[in-house]
Amino acid sequence: MKKDAAHTKKKRRSSVSPTQRSLGMLREQGYACEIVERWNPWAKVRQDLFGIGDILAIKDEETLLVQTTSRSNLNARVKKISESEMLPTILDAKWRVVVHGWGELKEGWDCKTFEF
C-alpha cells in the first residue's frame, strides 16, 4: 500500500532564525540593533548578554534588550529572565526587556511578545 506523500513529507525548518526575524522587525520599527549573544567555543554554549539577551536595540532615548526564541520556548525564556539576578539592575537602568516568541502561521510568521 502506497502512503500519501502529504502525510509522510517532513516539515522543512525555516532557514531564517528567530534572531534574524527579530532583527528585521526591530529595524523596520526604526531601531539600531546588534546581536549580543556569543558562541563560547570552550564551553560549547551560546552566552546571552547578562545571561538574558540576544539583541540590543536602541532608538531615540530607549534601550531594548531582546531575548528571541520559538513560540514553544517562550514561557521557558520568560521564566529564565524573571529568575535572573541581573533583571532588577537592567530595569533600574531604564532598559526595556522583551521576549520575542516566533511561530509559523498558515499566512506567514507571527511574533508573540512578553515585556518585563
C-alpha positions in Angstrom: 0.0 0.0 0.0 1.4 3.4 -1.0 1.4 6.1 1.6 0.0 9.6 0.8 3.0 11.9 0.2 1.4 14.7 2.1 1.3 12.6 5.3 4.9 11.4 5.0 6.5 14.6 4.0 8.6 16.1 6.8 8.1 19.7 7.6 11.1 21.7 6.4 12.7 24.0 9.0 12.9 27.7 8.2 16.3 28.9 7.2 15.6 32.2 9.0 16.4 32.1 12.7 14.2 33.8 15.4 17.1 36.2 16.0 17.1 37.2 12.3 13.3 37.7 12.3 13.5 39.9 15.4 16.4 42.0 13.9 14.2 42.6 10.8 11.2 43.5 12.8 13.1 45.9 15.1 14.9 47.6 12.2 11.5 48.1 10.4 10.4 49.8 13.7 13.4 52.2 13.4 15.8 50.6 16.0 19.6 50.3 15.5 20.3 46.7 16.5 23.2 44.4 17.3 23.4 40.8 18.2 24.9 40.5 21.7 24.7 36.7 22.1 28.0 35.0 21.6 29.2 31.4 21.0 31.7 30.2 23.6 33.8 27.6 21.9 35.4 26.3 25.1 32.1 25.7 26.9 30.3 24.9 23.6 27.3 27.0 24.5 25.7 30.3 23.4 26.0 33.1 26.0 23.5 35.9 26.2 24.3 39.4 27.3 23.8 39.5 31.1 22.6 35.9 30.7 19.2 37.0 29.2 19.6 39.0 26.0 20.3 38.1 22.3 19.8 41.6 20.8 20.5 45.1 22.0 18.4 47.7 20.2 18.4 51.5 20.6 16.1 54.2 19.3 15.8 57.8 20.5 16.2 57.6 24.3 15.2 54.0 24.5 17.4 50.9 25.1 15.8 47.5 24.5 17.3 44.1 25.4 15.6 41.3 23.5 15.6 37.5 24.1 14.4 35.8 20.9 13.1 32.2 20.6 10.5 30.0 19.1 6.9 30.3 20.3 7.2 26.9 22.0 10.1 28.1 24.2 8.6 31.5 25.1 7.5 30.5 28.6 10.8 28.9 29.5 12.7 32.1 28.4 10.3 34.3 30.4 10.9 32.1 33.5 14.7 32.2 33.0 14.7 36.0 32.7 12.3 36.5 35.7 14.7 34.4 37.8 17.8 36.3 36.7 19.7 38.3 39.3 20.5 40.9 36.6 16.9 41.7 35.7 16.4 44.3 38.5 19.7 46.1 37.6 18.8 46.2 33.9 15.3 47.6 34.7 16.8 50.1 37.1 18.9 51.4 34.2 15.6 52.1 32.4 16.2 49.4 29.8 13.1 47.6 28.4 13.5 43.8 28.5 11.4 41.9 25.9 11.0 38.3 24.8 10.0 37.6 21.2 8.4 34.2 20.6 8.2 33.3 16.8 5.7 30.9 15.4 4.6 30.0 11.9 1.1 30.6 10.8 -0.6 29.5 7.6 -0.2 33.0 6.2 3.4 33.7 7.5 5.3 34.2 10.7 3.9 35.9 13.9 5.7 37.2 16.9 4.2 36.9 20.4 5.8 39.5 22.8 6.3 39.5 26.5 7.7 42.5 28.3 9.1 42.9 31.8 
